[in-house]
Amino acid sequence: MVLAEGEVCPVCYQPTCRNHLGTVRWRWRSSGAVDSALVCKECLRSYRHRDWDKYNRDWIT
């Protein structure tokens, strides 16, 4: 089985196709730089991504 331009969600580590990914943005506390990543929509909807390295990131979305 091949995922259409798939990636692994960095939060829950589940393989996810491009159509089921959403963008989250944060600001690094140490440098203030803005960064983003693609996470699965389940982690996005449940706000699970906000527990991902929460001590180093201030969440924008």
Secondary structure, 3 states (H helix, E strand, C coil): CCCCCCEECCCCCCEECHHHEEEEEEEECCCCCEEEEEEEHHHHHCCHHHHCCCCCEEECC
